[in-house]
Amino acid sequence: MENNEDVSSADGEQKNVIDDEVIPPSTAKELSEEEINSIRLYIGKEFESQEEVYNFYNR
């Protein structure tokens, strides 16, 4: 028989079936537009150096 005490809902919140305590998901940092663009690959993306290219693809 499986343990159904802690169940994760579709929105990422964990719900304890026994006492119905709702546990919010861990807080995530909101990224700035600059941070998003630094990690998003797009056609025409330019890099300052080969080291920057290497670090981008190997993180």
Secondary structure, DSSP 8 states (H G I E B T S, - for coil): ----SEEE-TTS-EEETTT--EE---------HHHHHHH---TT---SSHHHHHHHHT-
